[in-house]
Amino acid sequence: FFAADFDVLYDCPIFIGNQEVLSFEVQGIDHVVAIEEPGSFDRDKLVSVLKRMVEAAVSIIGDIPYRHYTFIMMGEGRGGLEHQNSMAVFSSVPNLDDPNDYKGWLSFIAHEFFHLYNVKTIRPIALGPFDYDKENYTNMLWFSEGGTVYYEYLILNRAGFMSRDEVLEKIQNIIRSYENVPGRLYQSATEASFDAWIQPFFGGADATISYYDKGAALGMLLDLKIRHETKPQKSLDDVMRILYQKYYKEKKRGFTDEEFRDVCESVARL
């Protein structure tokens, strides 16, 4: 094993155990699923479901930034962390014969997977390389996290796991959740992003909001605005591809708040 720098080394989780290992390929690239507590489920169906999800996600950007990818599944729980060529999640495999059971799980997995783009490669400039001696503040978590919530549902729709109406219902619930917290009258999406070090990031207090919820709604509105202005020749996908190509591939850095806005306005022809 070789890491080019400390950031890469710190981004590579190590989980030693007797996991069951499954595998599949997308565009000739190996994807491994390492499951701590596998239980009873259809192995072929799990591989098929994950492969379709990955194919739908990578088609948005049109480029795969890793040479291999690993899904590390560490048993019961809820939550996970994205890495540039892996995810580490606390999750068992759901009942794959029950769409109501596995769709929620798959949206969670799609969220963590899409973070390899929206956070790890398409990222605000504060989110890497990190200064490990202090907090790294950014105004853009509403897009990095909330935008990824929006895309997790688009990915499942494009992979054939969610209908258009199901996606709209998910977004409707997110908007309802945001509108029912008093913090929406006091805290903006950028303030919630910046305060993530000192405030609950899912909101809940009287004067705070969830940048996941508001960010997902703003991501949808941004997508709709771009489609409306370009009739609809462009979409938020084009913004993502430009950010990926210009800042990750060419400039090899994150983007500033102003650069993000400039790309959005350029794509929307405003």
Steps between C-alpha positions, in 0.01 A plus 500: 500500500625849409341837580615808313447726801347512848158602367484184288623282788247648743222447244559123482307307769637169626251240624646163596267205543338195346273682257315336216629652176299545181614675185389646169640719223387832354684619188773245572562633853476264799242572770515294820231459766638395841220407743570442871170332588359374169203296617254354252435689175522456124868564417440532127222751552713714733778512241249587226341778708832659593632475144195678356533772764870553425439510125229765542720710729815497287299579186421843647865607491618271220831417668608264779772649724612176669677178396295284740216555746400325824168498685587430865185394688555475875180351637200661664468873541437801283759737375812491295790690357600553141853457368649552158501131410287346774222551750485373858140463615324351800235299325384146451351385170121553494228273367562531126160346423322795664534825300381707797782353707790525260419832328572697815822304551603545138443877514738507799761300307452718189549810715834377636611380157421830326713678758802368311400771253313760704746550790808295417566626146242776448564687822507841665858619530497459880431126475844385396785482528412548866674697769495237774599750770168686497138493388435535127206737449294527183174666396427225250392193700144573389612397151755233595250318723158632399587484131606139550162425662335635184726290280450179695136502389586596142745211489240250619252636247749472215597149611134398491449454874277803561223648290469872429212523745700324772786748456260795519345353816844475661576863415154604619574341838836678518340838428228432759763411758688824433188718506391354834807613696509852649870527420413570136413855610843556654771300324600490134642200316849655497482581871394145580793375291752725672368417847525122450786486751288647781136419411310172434540444127149356467347807661237455769567796727265797487751722318666249266418305185624186329728586210415154369133591465535856375794404280300226330217744429744763373669238281166416341416870451841564344450204266153623401624856445777383269259278306249786471755755380653264241166357375618237629831432326704508822454382857680476832685202351686745275605706802635185666694397191658844459598519868651152476696570182612855573588485868571134577658387173664819374564731795527210749328693778161582638286795394419822682145615572531757221630244250206270579256782433682598179472146361129479587427834334707410196315171449164675548613776260414771750 
